[in-house]
């Protein structure tokens, strides 16, 4: 099942049309990349085949999973690294301070943060364990939903906008509400179909009784 690209804008200043998902990150000690004083952080902005609970509705957990290969063909020519999806750009792919790679685990990022005052401060906060989460802003090209397992699978990411260190894991509220609306409409449609099937069975039974009289 393929659905159109979702739109939304959350409190973390996601650009219009982007969604956000959060994962663990960690700091890598300075000095091992090249010249002394370089401050690099690394982690996974997205991990494959790992279920994440998006929300709970009527006691049911609705989840999402990014499938392996989801970033194949994804547009990521100029991706930035920042904090909470907003503020000053601290690293970017275009000048080589942000490096992206895809392996069998997920989307791995390495960002050099010593180029700006904000980046150096963020590096120390990550190193000190005050910030240890990462989020990425993206749009979806293809996804599917399994109503039995209540699981969305993201098969293809259309565009990657940014990878961001975050203090609290963020989910785009608009996109979550859109998913809830999808669930409620699907359940309503299923009830309508069951009712129609029951009416059809009833009419067939009445017709059979009349023929037997």
C-alpha positions as CSV (number, residue, x, y, z in Angstrom):
1,X,0.0,0.0,0.0
2,X,1.6,3.2,-1.1
3,X,0.3,6.5,0.2
4,X,1.1,10.2,-0.6
5,X,3.9,12.0,1.2
6,X,2.7,13.3,4.6
7,X,2.9,16.9,5.7
8,X,3.4,18.4,9.1
9,X,5.4,20.8,11.2
10,X,6.2,20.0,14.9
11,X,7.5,22.1,17.8
12,X,11.1,21.3,16.8
13,X,11.0,23.4,13.7
14,X,10.8,20.5,11.2
15,X,10.5,21.8,7.7
16,X,7.1,21.4,6.2
17,X,6.5,17.9,4.9
18,X,9.1,16.2,7.1
19,X,8.7,13.6,9.9
20,X,11.1,12.9,12.7
21,X,12.3,9.7,14.4
22,X,14.8,9.3,17.2
23,X,17.6,6.9,18.0
24,X,20.6,6.5,20.3
25,X,23.9,8.3,19.6
26,X,27.3,8.5,21.2
27,X,30.4,10.6,21.1
28,X,33.7,9.6,19.7
29,X,36.8,11.0,21.3
30,X,38.6,13.9,19.5
31,X,42.0,13.5,17.9
32,X,41.7,10.2,16.1
33,X,40.4,11.6,12.8
34,X,43.3,13.8,11.9
35,X,44.6,17.0,13.4
36,X,44.5,17.6,17.1
37,X,41.3,19.2,18.4
38,X,38.9,17.7,16.0
39,X,35.6,16.9,17.7
40,X,33.7,14.1,16.1
41,X,30.4,12.5,17.1
42,X,28.9,9.4,15.5
43,X,25.9,7.2,15.8
44,X,22.9,5.8,13.9
45,X,20.3,8.2,12.7
46,X,18.1,5.3,11.8
47,X,18.3,1.5,12.4
48,X,16.7,-1.1,10.2
49,X,14.1,-3.7,11.1
50,X,13.6,-2.4,14.6
51,X,10.1,-1.7,15.7
52,X,9.3,1.7,17.4
53,X,6.1,2.4,19.2
54,X,4.6,5.5,17.7
55,X,1.5,5.8,19.9
56,X,-1.1,3.8,21.8
57,X,-4.8,3.8,21.1
58,X,-7.4,1.9,23.1
59,X,-4.7,-0.2,24.7
60,X,-3.1,-1.2,21.3
61,X,0.4,-0.2,20.5
62,X,0.9,1.1,16.9
63,X,4.4,0.7,15.7
64,X,6.7,1.6,12.8
65,X,9.8,-0.1,11.3
66,X,12.3,1.2,8.8
67,X,13.1,-1.6,6.4
68,X,16.6,-2.5,5.2
69,X,17.1,-0.8,1.9
70,X,14.8,2.1,2.7
71,X,17.5,4.7,1.9
72,X,18.3,3.2,-1.5
73,X,17.6,6.0,-4.0
74,X,17.0,8.5,-1.2
75,X,17.8,12.1,-2.0
76,X,20.5,13.2,0.5
77,X,22.9,15.4,-1.5
78,X,22.9,18.2,1.1
79,X,22.0,17.1,4.6
80,X,22.7,19.1,7.7
81,X,23.5,18.3,11.4
82,X,22.0,20.6,14.0
83,X,20.3,20.5,17.4
84,X,16.5,19.7,17.9
85,X,16.0,20.2,14.1
86,X,16.6,24.0,14.4
87,X,19.2,26.7,15.1
88,X,22.6,27.0,13.6
89,X,24.0,24.4,11.2
90,X,26.9,22.7,12.9
91,X,27.9,20.3,10.2
92,X,26.8,19.4,6.6
93,X,27.5,16.9,3.9
94,X,28.3,19.6,1.4
95,X,31.5,20.7,3.1
96,X,32.5,17.2,4.4
97,X,31.9,17.9,8.1
98,X,28.9,15.5,8.0
99,X,29.5,12.0,6.7
100,X,26.6,9.5,6.0
101,X,27.0,5.8,5.3
102,X,24.5,2.9,5.1
103,X,25.4,-0.5,6.4
104,X,23.4,-3.6,7.5
105,X,22.4,-1.9,10.7
106,X,21.1,1.4,9.4
107,X,22.0,4.9,8.5
108,X,25.3,5.8,10.3
109,X,26.4,9.4,10.7
110,X,29.7,11.1,11.7
111,X,29.7,14.8,12.3
112,X,32.6,17.1,13.1
113,X,31.4,19.8,15.5
114,X,34.5,21.9,16.2
115,X,33.8,24.4,13.4
116,X,31.3,26.5,15.3
117,X,30.9,27.7,18.9
118,X,27.5,26.0,19.1
119,X,29.0,22.7,17.8
120,X,31.8,22.7,20.3
121,X,29.3,23.3,23.1
122,X,27.1,20.5,21.9
123,X,30.1,18.2,21.6
124,X,30.8,18.7,25.3
125,X,27.2,18.1,26.2
126,X,27.1,14.9,24.3
127,X,30.4,13.8,25.7
128,X,29.1,14.5,29.2
129,X,26.1,12.3,28.6
130,X,23.6,15.2,28.8
131,X,22.4,14.6,25.2
132,X,22.5,11.0,23.9
133,X,19.7,10.9,21.3
134,X,19.6,11.5,17.6
135,X,16.7,12.2,15.3
136,X,16.4,12.5,11.5
137,X,13.9,14.5,9.4
138,X,12.6,12.8,6.3
139,X,9.7,12.2,3.9
140,X,8.3,8.9,2.8
141,X,8.1,7.6,-0.7
142,X,6.6,4.2,0.0
143,X,5.2,2.4,3.1
144,X,2.8,-0.3,4.0
145,X,0.5,-1.1,7.0
146,X,-0.3,-4.5,8.5
147,X,-3.5,-4.3,10.5
148,X,-3.0,-7.6,12.3
149,X,0.4,-6.6,13.8
150,X,-0.5,-2.8,13.8
151,X,2.8,-2.1,12.2
152,X,3.8,0.4,9.5
153,X,6.8,-0.5,7.4
154,X,8.8,2.3,5.7
155,X,10.1,0.7,2.5
156,X,11.5,3.8,0.8
157,X,12.6,7.2,2.2
158,X,12.1,10.0,-0.4
159,X,14.4,12.6,1.1
160,X,16.6,13.1,4.1
161,X,16.7,16.7,5.3
162,X,18.7,16.6,8.5
163,X,20.2,14.5,11.3
164,X,19.9,16.2,14.6
165,X,21.0,15.7,18.2
166,X,18.0,15.9,20.4
167,X,17.4,16.2,24.2
168,X,14.0,14.5,24.1
169,X,13.0,12.0,21.4
170,X,10.7,13.8,18.9
171,X,7.9,12.5,16.8
172,X,6.0,14.7,14.4
173,X,2.6,15.3,15.9
174,X,0.9,16.0,12.6
175,X,2.0,12.8,11.1
176,X,1.0,10.8,14.2
177,X,-2.5,12.3,14.0
178,X,-2.6,11.4,10.4
179,X,-1.8,7.8,11.2
180,X,-4.5,7.8,14.0
181,X,-7.0,9.1,11.5
182,X,-6.0,6.3,9.1
183,X,-6.6,3.7,11.8
184,X,-10.0,5.1,12.8
185,X,-11.1,5.3,9.2
186,X,-9.8,1.8,8.5
187,X,-11.7,0.4,11.5
188,X,-14.9,2.3,10.5
189,X,-14.6,0.9,6.9
190,X,-14.2,-2.6,8.3
191,X,-17.3,-2.2,10.4
192,X,-19.2,-0.9,7.4
193,X,-18.1,-3.9,5.4
194,X,-19.1,-6.4,8.1
195,X,-22.5,-4.7,8.4
196,X,-22.9,-5.0,4.6
197,X,-22.0,-8.6,4.6
198,X,-24.4,-9.3,7.5
199,X,-27.2,-7.6,5.5
200,X,-26.4,-9.6,2.4
201,X,-26.5,-12.9,4.4
202,X,-29.8,-11.8,5.9
203,X,-31.3,-11.1,2.5
204,X,-30.1,-14.4,1.1
205,X,-31.6,-16.2,4.1
206,X,-35.0,-14.4,3.7
207,X,-34.9,-15.2,0.0
208,X,-34.2,-18.9,0.7
209,X,-37.0,-19.1,3.2
210,X,-39.5,-17.6,0.8
211,X,-38.5,-20.1,-1.9
212,X,-39.0,-23.0,0.5
213,X,-42.5,-22.0,1.4
